[in-house]
Amino acid sequence: MPHDPEPPHAATPPAAARRPRNARGEGDRLRIEIVEATLRLIADEQRMRPVPLSLREVAREAGITAPAIYRHFAGKDELVRTAVGHLFGELLADLDRATAAAGALSPAGRLAALAHAYARFAEENPVSFRAMFNGAGPDAEGPAEVAARWHTAVGRLADSGVRLGQSPDAAAVSVWSSVHGRLLLDRPAGGVRQLGDVHDFIDDLARSLSAARLAHG
């Protein structure tokens, strides 16, 4: 997302839309409300389609003036990074819960559980999911933490005797890319080409990895 060109003196929202002033010591609450407003806008494709996300629109959504945002964030770039970091936190929590719940399964089963959780998050948050990977900067921790989950899951396969044909790190990127790319194909395909259910795709992928172990076992 491009750098926000708006100066701190952006237009004030109508009085009816303004939120009550926070009591003394409640500045942290306002910061949270600004992030929540940003997340609502990021998730709303219809509202974001005409123009990119702007601090003026965030201020309107939060019921505050744009200068109030600058008391908590240096600009739009920092605000977007914070909001995207929150989304990655939610995704990571889903992945960790799914992995823990699948603890008694085979390595392939645990990998499938991780991939299903990843796909469900994308299905439930389609617009935000795309924005996460577009809005995360090159040094963002979120994508690196997600990558670590895939590396761990694929590493278990290698430890169990599956011959991946690649190093575990390279195989993790391949598996993650396969699932992520399959999710992205759902949108532009638009029903022109029937791709099948992404969860069936994940199950087939897990079975094929298990078969690699059997073939070489």
C-alpha positions in Angstrom: 0.0 0.0 0.0 1.5 3.4 -0.9 2.6 6.0 1.6 -0.2 8.1 2.9 0.0 11.6 1.4 -2.6 13.1 3.7 -1.4 15.8 6.1 -2.4 15.7 9.8 -5.0 18.4 9.2 -7.4 16.1 7.2 -11.1 17.0 7.3 -13.0 16.6 10.6 -15.9 14.1 10.5 -19.5 15.4 11.0 -20.3 16.1 14.7 -23.0 13.3 14.6 -20.3 10.8 13.6 -17.8 11.8 16.2 -17.1 9.4 19.1 -17.1 10.6 22.7 -13.8 11.9 23.9 -11.8 9.3 25.9 -11.4 9.9 29.6 -8.0 10.7 30.9 -5.8 7.6 30.7 -7.9 5.9 28.0 -5.6 6.7 25.1 -4.7 3.0 24.7 -8.4 2.3 24.1 -8.5 4.9 21.3 -5.4 3.2 19.7 -7.3 -0.1 19.7 -10.4 1.5 18.2 -8.3 3.0 15.4 -6.9 -0.4 14.6 -10.4 -2.0 14.7 -11.7 0.6 12.3 -8.8 -0.1 10.0 -9.5 -3.8 10.1 -13.2 -3.2 9.3 -12.2 -1.2 6.3 -9.6 -3.7 5.1 -12.2 -6.4 5.2 -14.8 -4.4 3.2 -14.0 -4.8 -0.4 -16.9 -2.6 -1.6 -15.7 0.4 0.4 -12.1 0.0 -0.5 -12.7 -0.6 -4.2 -13.2 3.0 -5.3 -10.1 4.4 -3.5 -7.2 3.0 -1.5 -7.3 3.0 2.3 -6.8 6.5 3.7 -6.4 8.0 7.1 -9.4 10.2 6.4 -11.6 7.1 5.9 -10.2 5.5 9.0 -11.0 8.6 11.0 -14.5 8.6 9.7 -15.0 4.9 10.5 -13.6 5.4 14.0 -15.7 8.6 14.6 -12.6 10.8 15.3 -10.6 13.5 13.6 -7.7 12.5 11.4 -5.2 14.4 13.6 -6.1 12.1 16.5 -4.7 9.2 14.6 -1.3 10.9 14.5 -1.2 10.8 18.3 -0.9 7.0 18.1 0.6 6.2 14.7 3.2 8.0 12.6 1.1 7.6 9.5 -0.8 5.2 7.3 2.1 2.8 6.8 2.5 2.2 10.5 -1.2 1.9 11.1 -1.5 -0.7 8.2 1.4 -2.7 9.6 -0.2 -2.8 13.0 -3.5 -3.9 11.6 -1.9 -6.5 9.3 0.1 -7.8 12.3 -3.1 -8.3 14.2 -4.5 -10.3 11.3 -1.4 -12.5 11.3 -1.8 -13.0 15.0 -5.3 -14.3 14.5 -4.1 -16.7 11.7 -1.2 -18.0 13.8 -3.6 -18.6 16.7 -5.8 -20.7 14.4 -2.9 -22.6 13.1 -1.5 -23.4 16.5 -5.0 -24.5 17.8 -5.4 -26.8 14.8 -1.9 -28.3 15.2 -2.4 -28.9 18.9 -5.8 -30.6 18.3 -4.2 -32.9 15.7 -1.4 -33.9 18.0 -2.3 -37.6 18.0 -2.4 -37.8 14.2 0.4 -38.8 11.8 2.7 -36.1 10.5 0.7 -36.0 7.3 -2.5 -35.7 9.3 -1.0 -32.8 11.3 0.1 -31.1 8.1 -3.4 -31.5 6.7 -4.9 -30.0 9.9 -2.6 -27.0 9.6 -3.5 -26.5 5.9 -7.2 -26.9 6.6 -7.0 -24.2 9.3 -5.0 -22.0 6.9 -7.7 -22.4 4.2 -10.6 -21.8 6.6 -9.1 -18.5 7.7 -8.7 -17.5 4.0 -12.3 -18.5 3.3 -13.7 -16.7 6.3 -11.6 -13.5 5.7 -11.1 -13.4 1.9 -10.4 -9.7 1.6 -8.3 -9.4 4.7 -6.4 -12.5 3.7 -5.2 -10.9 0.5 -4.5 -7.6 2.2 -2.3 -9.4 4.8 0.2 -10.5 2.2 0.0 -7.3 0.2 0.4 -5.0 3.3 3.1 -6.9 5.2 6.4 -5.2 4.8 9.6 -7.1 3.9 10.6 -7.2 7.6 7.2 -8.2 9.0 7.2 -11.0 11.5 3.8 -12.4 10.6 4.7 -14.1 7.3 7.9 -15.4 8.8 6.0 -16.9 11.7 3.5 -18.5 9.3 6.4 -19.9 7.3 7.9 -21.4 10.5 4.6 -23.4 11.1 4.8 -24.9 7.6 8.5 -25.7 8.0 7.8 -27.5 11.3 4.9 -29.5 9.8 6.9 -30.5 6.7 9.9 -31.3 8.9 7.9 -33.8 10.8 7.2 -35.6 7.5 10.9 -35.8 6.7 11.6 -37.1 10.2 9.0 -39.8 9.8 10.7 -41.2 6.7 8.9 -39.3 3.9 11.3 -38.7 1.0 10.4 -35.2 -0.1 12.7 -34.8 -3.1 13.8 -31.4 -1.7 15.3 -30.1 1.5 12.7 -29.7 4.3 12.8 -26.0 4.0 12.3 -26.0 0.2 9.6 -28.6 0.5 7.8 -26.5 3.1 7.8 -23.5 0.7 6.4 -25.8 -2.0 3.6 -27.2 0.1 2.7 -23.7 1.5 2.8 -22.3 -2.0 0.6 -25.1 -3.3 -2.1 -24.4 -0.7 -1.8 -20.6 -0.9 -1.9 -20.6 -4.6 -4.9 -22.9 -4.7 -6.8 -20.5 -2.5 -6.0 -17.6 -4.7 -7.2 -19.4 -7.8 -10.7 -19.6 -6.4 -11.3 -15.9 -6.8 -10.2 -15.2 -10.4 -11.6 -18.5 -11.7 -15.1 -17.2 -11.0 -16.7 -20.6 -11.8 -15.3 -20.6 -15.4 -13.2 -23.6 -14.5 -14.2 -26.0 -11.8 -11.3 -26.4 -9.4 -13.1 -28.5 -6.8 -13.1 -27.9 -3.1 -9.8 -26.6 -1.6 -10.2 -29.0 1.4 -10.3 -31.9 -1.0 -7.2 -30.6 -2.6 -5.5 -30.5 0.8 -6.5 -34.0 1.7 -5.2 -35.3 -1.7 -1.9 -33.4 -1.1 -1.5 -35.0 2.4 -2.3 -38.5 0.9 0.3 -38.0 -1.8 2.9 -37.2 0.7 2.0 -40.2 2.8 2.2 -42.3 -0.3 5.8 -41.1 -0.9 6.7 -42.7 2.5 5.0 -45.9 1.6 6.7 -46.1 -1.8 10.1 -45.8 -0.2 9.4 -47.6 3.0 
